[in-house]
Amino acid sequence: MDFQETLKMLKEDPRYQSAKLVAVQLPEGLKRRAEEIAHTLSDKELVFIGDPFWGACDIPPEGKWDLLVQFGHSPIPNLGSFGKVAFLELQEEVKNEIDYNAVGLSSLTLTSNITYSKELPRIKKYLEDHGIKVTLKRGDLRVLYPGQILGCNISAARGDDEGVLFIGEGMFHPLGIALALDRKVIAYNPRTDEYVDMEREKRKFLAQRYSAVDRATSARIFGIIVSSKIGQTRYSLARAAKRLLDRNGKRSFIIVADLIRDEVLVNFPADVYVNTACPRVTIEDYASFSRPLITYYELEMALGVRDKSRYILDEIVKTDEIGSTSFWRGNESSGNNRLH
C-alpha cells in the first residue's frame, strides 16, 4: 500500500480524529520519513518516540498522548487489545513471480514477515498451479496472519512438508526457522529477487552458539536478563533459570531492563548473561556484547541437563503475569486496533 494512502487511513480513524496529542513509533528504517509524516499529520500535535522498537511487543507503558501510532507491525493477539494504540501495517506486493525451480521443493510450508503476509494466498495458488504442494497455516496465538513469522515465534512454519519458503528481507526470520526445524529452508528476498538456502547460515550460527555454551559451562556468576517490555516479559522463565543455577551451585542475579545493550549490562559482575527477553538479542545482536549471552535452553546445555545434539530455538509463545494485559488496564479495549 502507498505510504500516503496509509497515512490517509490513519486520519480517518475516529481515535485519531478525537486525539489532541499523537505519539509515533517508527522502525529504524522509517525514521528518515519523520518530516513527511509530520507534514501530512500537521493537524495534530505530534511527538516521535526516538528509542528503537521491535514490534507490537514493544508498547511504551506510560505517556500523556491520546493515541500511539505504531508503524510496520501487526498486533500480537494474545496480548489483548490496546485502545490507545493504532497498529499501522505497511503491506507490500511481491512484484516478481516466485521461481519454483530456484526453490527446489516439491512440498513446502509458505511463510513471510508482516510486510508480505497479504501476498501469501496468491503465491500459494501460483505455486500449486505449478505442481507444488503448499501449506499455508496460522501459527499459535502470538501471530495474526496465516504464514506470519515473528522474530520470536516461528509456529506458522511447523509442519511435515519437505521444506519451508520464507518471503521477506534479511536473514533473521529465516535463520530462526532453520534453527528450529530439521528441514530445508529457502529465503526469498522480493527486493533483490535472490534465493538463499539457509543451511550455510545455520551452520555458521550454530558454531557461534555452541562456543557460547562452552564458555557458559565454566562460568561461575550469571546475570539473568528480564525485559520490561510488555510483550517480552518472561519473569517466570528467569526464575526457572535462577532455580536451575542454584541447584548447580552457580551464583546468579536477575536484571530487568528495557533496551538490552552491552552498556546496560557491562557494569553487572557476571561471567555470562542468560537472556529471557527478545530472542533477537541473542541471535542478531550477540556480537555486540562483551560477555557471552545465552538462552535458557543453552543454559540447560551448559549445565548438562539438556542434550547438546539437538539445538532448541528460544521462542516466545506467551508472556507471563508482568506482561499480561491485566497489568496495563489503562490500555484495554475490545475494539479492532489495527490499520492496514
C-alpha positions as CSV (number, residue, x, y, z in Angstrom):
1,M,0.0,0.0,0.0
2,D,1.2,3.5,-0.8
3,F,2.6,5.3,2.3
4,Q,0.5,8.3,1.8
5,E,-2.6,6.2,1.5
6,T,-1.7,4.5,4.8
7,L,-1.5,7.9,6.4
8,K,-4.8,8.8,4.9
9,M,-6.4,5.7,6.5
10,L,-4.9,6.8,9.9
11,K,-6.5,10.2,9.6
12,E,-9.9,8.6,9.0
13,D,-9.6,6.6,12.3
14,P,-12.0,8.0,14.9
15,R,-9.4,7.7,17.6
16,Y,-7.0,9.9,15.5
17,Q,-9.7,12.4,14.8
18,S,-10.5,12.8,18.5
19,A,-6.9,12.9,19.7
20,K,-5.0,16.0,20.6
21,L,-1.5,14.6,21.1
22,V,-0.4,11.7,18.9
23,A,2.8,9.8,19.5
24,V,4.5,7.9,16.7
25,Q,6.8,4.8,16.9
26,L,8.8,4.1,13.7
27,P,11.2,1.3,12.9
28,E,14.8,2.4,12.3
29,G,14.4,2.3,8.5
30,L,11.3,4.6,8.6
31,K,12.6,7.3,10.9
32,R,14.0,9.2,7.9
33,R,10.4,9.8,6.9
34,A,9.5,11.6,10.1
35,E,9.3,15.0,8.4
36,E,7.0,13.6,5.8
37,I,4.7,12.1,8.5
38,A,4.8,15.4,10.5
39,H,3.8,17.4,7.4
40,T,0.9,15.0,6.5
41,L,-0.3,14.9,10.1
42,S,0.2,18.6,10.7
43,D,-3.4,18.9,12.0
44,K,-2.2,17.2,15.3
45,E,0.3,17.8,18.0
46,L,2.8,15.1,17.1
47,V,5.8,13.6,19.0
48,F,8.1,10.9,17.7
49,I,9.5,8.3,20.1
50,G,13.2,8.2,19.5
51,D,14.0,4.8,21.1
52,P,14.4,1.8,18.9
53,F,11.4,-0.6,18.9
54,W,11.0,-4.1,17.5
55,G,7.3,-4.7,17.2
56,A,3.9,-4.9,18.9
57,C,5.7,-6.4,21.9
58,D,7.3,-3.0,22.5
59,I,4.5,-0.6,23.6
60,P,5.5,2.2,26.0
61,P,3.7,1.7,29.3
62,E,3.2,5.4,30.0
63,G,2.6,8.6,28.1
64,K,0.5,11.7,28.0
65,W,-0.5,11.1,24.4
66,D,-4.1,10.4,23.4
67,L,-3.0,7.9,20.7
68,L,0.1,5.9,20.0
69,V,0.7,5.0,16.3
70,Q,3.0,2.1,15.7
71,F,4.2,1.7,12.1
72,G,5.1,-1.5,10.4
73,H,3.8,-4.2,12.7
74,S,0.6,-6.2,13.4
75,P,-0.9,-6.7,16.9
76,I,0.1,-9.8,18.9
77,P,-3.3,-11.4,19.6
78,N,-2.6,-13.0,22.9
79,L,-1.5,-9.7,24.4
80,G,-5.1,-8.4,24.1
81,S,-6.3,-5.1,22.6
82,F,-5.0,-1.6,23.3
83,G,-7.5,1.2,22.9
84,K,-4.9,3.9,22.7
85,V,-2.7,2.1,20.1
86,A,-3.1,2.0,16.3
87,F,-1.0,-0.6,14.5
88,L,-0.3,0.8,11.0
89,E,0.6,-2.3,8.9
90,L,2.8,-1.5,5.9
91,Q,2.0,-4.2,3.4
92,E,3.9,-4.6,0.1
93,E,3.4,-6.5,-3.1
94,V,5.8,-9.3,-4.3
95,K,6.3,-7.9,-7.9
96,N,8.2,-10.9,-9.3
97,E,6.8,-14.4,-9.7
98,I,8.4,-17.0,-7.5
99,D,10.9,-19.1,-9.3
100,Y,9.8,-22.6,-8.2
101,N,12.9,-24.1,-9.8
102,A,15.1,-22.0,-7.7
103,V,13.1,-23.0,-4.6
104,G,13.6,-26.7,-5.5
105,L,10.9,-28.2,-3.2
106,S,8.1,-30.5,-4.1
107,S,6.2,-29.6,-1.0
108,L,6.7,-26.5,1.2
109,T,5.3,-24.5,4.1
110,L,4.8,-20.9,3.0
111,T,5.8,-18.1,5.4
112,S,6.7,-14.4,5.5
113,N,7.1,-11.5,7.8
114,I,4.2,-9.0,8.2
115,T,5.3,-7.0,5.1
116,Y,4.3,-9.7,2.6
117,S,1.7,-11.6,4.6
118,K,-1.2,-10.5,2.4
119,E,0.5,-11.8,-0.7
120,L,0.8,-15.4,0.6
121,P,-2.6,-16.7,-0.6
122,R,-1.9,-15.5,-4.1
123,I,1.6,-17.0,-4.0
124,K,0.2,-20.3,-2.7
125,K,-2.1,-20.6,-5.6
126,Y,0.6,-19.8,-8.1
127,L,2.9,-22.5,-6.7
128,E,0.1,-25.0,-6.6
129,D,-0.7,-24.3,-10.2
130,H,2.9,-25.4,-11.0
131,G,2.5,-28.7,-9.2
132,I,4.0,-27.8,-5.7
133,K,2.1,-28.9,-2.6
134,V,1.8,-25.8,-0.4
135,T,0.8,-25.5,3.2
136,L,-0.3,-22.0,4.5
137,K,-1.4,-22.1,8.0
138,R,-1.9,-19.8,11.0
139,G,0.6,-20.2,13.8
140,D,-0.2,-20.0,17.6
141,L,-2.0,-17.2,19.4
142,R,1.0,-14.9,19.2
143,V,0.7,-14.4,15.4
144,L,-2.2,-12.7,13.5
145,Y,-1.9,-13.9,9.9
146,P,-1.5,-17.3,8.3
147,G,2.1,-17.9,7.5
148,Q,3.3,-15.0,9.5
149,I,6.7,-15.4,11.2
150,L,7.9,-13.2,14.1
151,G,11.4,-12.9,15.3
152,C,10.4,-14.6,18.5
153,N,7.9,-17.1,17.0
154,I,8.1,-19.5,14.0
155,S,4.9,-21.6,14.8
156,A,3.4,-21.0,11.3
157,A,6.4,-22.8,9.8
158,R,6.0,-26.1,11.5
159,G,4.6,-29.0,9.5
160,D,5.5,-32.1,7.6
161,D,6.4,-30.6,4.2
162,E,9.8,-31.1,2.5
163,G,10.9,-27.6,3.4
164,V,9.9,-24.0,4.1
165,L,9.9,-21.0,1.9
166,F,10.2,-17.6,3.6
167,I,9.5,-14.4,1.8
168,G,11.0,-11.2,3.2
169,E,14.2,-9.2,3.6
170,G,17.0,-10.1,5.9
171,M,18.3,-13.4,7.4
172,F,16.9,-13.0,10.9
173,H,13.5,-14.6,10.4
174,P,14.5,-17.5,8.1
175,L,17.5,-18.2,10.3
176,G,15.1,-18.7,13.2
177,I,13.1,-21.2,11.1
178,A,16.2,-23.1,10.1
179,L,17.4,-23.4,13.7
180,A,14.1,-24.6,14.9
181,L,13.3,-27.2,12.2
182,D,15.3,-30.0,10.7
183,R,14.1,-29.2,7.2
184,K,15.4,-27.2,4.2
185,V,14.7,-23.5,4.4
186,I,14.8,-21.2,1.4
187,A,14.7,-17.4,1.9
188,Y,13.4,-15.3,-1.0
189,N,14.1,-11.5,-0.9
190,P,11.5,-9.8,-3.1
191,R,13.5,-6.6,-3.2
192,T,16.7,-8.2,-4.7
193,D,15.0,-11.3,-6.3
194,E,17.5,-13.5,-4.6
195,Y,17.1,-17.0,-3.2
196,V,19.2,-18.3,-0.2
197,D,19.5,-21.8,1.1
198,M,19.7,-21.2,4.9
199,E,21.8,-24.3,5.7
200,R,25.1,-22.4,5.5
201,E,23.9,-19.6,7.7
202,K,22.5,-22.1,10.1
203,R,25.9,-24.0,10.4
204,K,27.7,-20.7,10.9
205,F,25.3,-19.5,13.6
206,L,25.4,-22.9,15.5
207,A,29.1,-22.8,15.7
208,Q,28.8,-19.4,17.4
209,R,26.1,-20.7,19.8
210,Y,28.0,-23.8,20.8
211,S,31.0,-21.7,21.6
212,A,28.9,-19.6,23.9
213,V,27.5,-22.7,25.6
214,D,31.1,-24.0,26.1
215,R,32.1,-20.7,27.7
216,A,29.0,-20.8,30.0
217,T,29.9,-24.3,31.2
218,S,32.8,-23.0,33.2
219,A,31.2,-19.7,34.3
220,R,30.6,-19.0,38.0
221,I,28.3,-15.9,38.0
222,F,25.3,-15.5,35.8
223,G,23.2,-12.4,35.1
224,I,19.6,-13.3,34.1
225,I,18.0,-10.7,31.9
226,V,14.3,-9.9,32.0
227,S,12.7,-7.5,29.6
228,S,10.3,-4.8,30.9
229,K,8.6,-4.6,27.5
230,I,5.0,-5.7,27.7
231,G,5.2,-8.4,25.0
232,Q,8.6,-9.8,26.0
233,T,8.4,-10.2,29.8
234,R,9.2,-13.8,30.9
235,Y,9.9,-13.3,34.6
236,S,8.7,-16.9,35.3
237,L,11.4,-18.2,32.9
238,A,14.0,-16.1,34.6
239,R,13.0,-17.5,38.0
240,A,13.3,-21.0,36.5
241,A,16.8,-20.2,35.3
242,K,17.8,-18.9,38.7
243,R,16.5,-22.1,40.4
244,L,18.4,-24.2,37.9
245,L,21.6,-22.3,38.6
246,D,21.1,-22.5,42.3
247,R,20.8,-26.3,42.1
248,N,24.0,-26.5,40.2
249,G,26.0,-24.4,42.7
250,K,26.2,-21.3,40.5
251,R,25.7,-17.7,41.7
252,S,23.2,-15.5,39.8
253,F,21.0,-12.4,39.9
254,I,18.2,-11.0,37.8
255,I,18.5,-7.8,35.8
256,V,15.3,-6.0,34.5
257,A,15.9,-3.7,31.6
258,D,14.1,-2.1,28.6
259,L,16.8,-1.9,26.0
260,I,19.2,-4.9,26.2
261,R,22.6,-3.5,25.3
262,D,26.1,-4.1,26.4
263,E,26.5,-0.7,28.0
264,V,23.5,-1.6,30.2
265,L,24.9,-4.9,31.3
266,V,28.6,-4.4,31.4
267,N,28.7,-3.0,34.9
268,F,26.9,-6.0,36.4
269,P,29.5,-8.5,37.6
270,A,28.5,-11.6,35.6
271,D,30.6,-14.0,33.5
272,V,27.6,-14.9,31.3
273,Y,24.1,-13.4,30.7
274,V,21.0,-15.6,30.3
275,N,18.6,-13.8,28.0
276,T,14.9,-14.3,28.6
277,A,14.0,-11.1,26.7
278,C,13.6,-10.9,22.9
279,P,15.3,-13.9,21.2
280,R,16.5,-11.4,18.6
281,V,19.0,-10.1,21.1
282,T,20.7,-13.5,21.3
283,I,20.5,-14.2,17.5
284,E,21.1,-10.9,15.9
285,D,22.9,-8.8,18.4
286,Y,25.2,-11.4,20.0
287,A,28.4,-9.9,18.6
288,S,27.8,-6.5,20.2
289,F,28.1,-7.9,23.7
290,S,31.4,-8.1,25.6
291,R,30.4,-11.2,27.5
292,P,28.6,-14.4,26.4
293,L,24.8,-14.2,26.0
294,I,22.9,-17.4,26.1
295,T,19.2,-18.6,26.1
296,Y,17.5,-20.6,28.7
297,Y,17.8,-23.8,26.6
298,E,21.5,-23.1,26.1
299,L,21.9,-22.7,29.8
300,E,20.4,-26.2,30.2
301,M,23.0,-27.5,27.7
302,A,25.8,-25.7,29.6
303,L,24.7,-27.3,32.9
304,G,24.4,-30.8,31.3
305,V,20.6,-31.2,31.8
306,R,19.8,-31.0,28.0
307,D,21.4,-33.0,25.2
308,K,23.6,-30.7,23.1
309,S,23.0,-32.8,19.9
310,R,19.6,-31.1,19.2
311,Y,19.5,-27.3,19.3
312,I,16.3,-25.8,20.6
313,L,15.3,-22.3,19.4
314,D,14.2,-19.9,22.0
315,E,10.7,-18.7,21.2
316,I,8.1,-16.6,22.9
317,V,4.6,-18.2,22.9
318,K,3.2,-16.1,25.7
319,T,4.4,-13.7,28.3
320,D,3.7,-14.1,32.0
321,E,2.0,-12.0,34.7
322,I,4.1,-8.8,34.4
323,G,3.5,-8.7,30.6
324,S,-0.2,-9.5,30.7
325,T,-2.9,-7.0,29.7
326,S,-4.2,-7.0,33.2
327,F,-1.0,-5.2,34.1
328,W,-1.9,-2.5,31.5
329,R,-5.5,-1.8,32.4
330,G,-5.5,1.7,31.1
331,N,-4.9,0.5,27.5
332,E,-7.5,-2.2,27.4
333,S,-10.1,-2.1,24.7
334,S,-12.4,-4.6,22.9
335,G,-12.1,-2.8,19.6
336,N,-10.1,-3.6,16.5
337,N,-7.0,-1.6,16.7
338,R,-5.0,-2.3,13.5
339,L,-4.9,-0.3,10.3
340,H,-3.7,-1.8,7.0
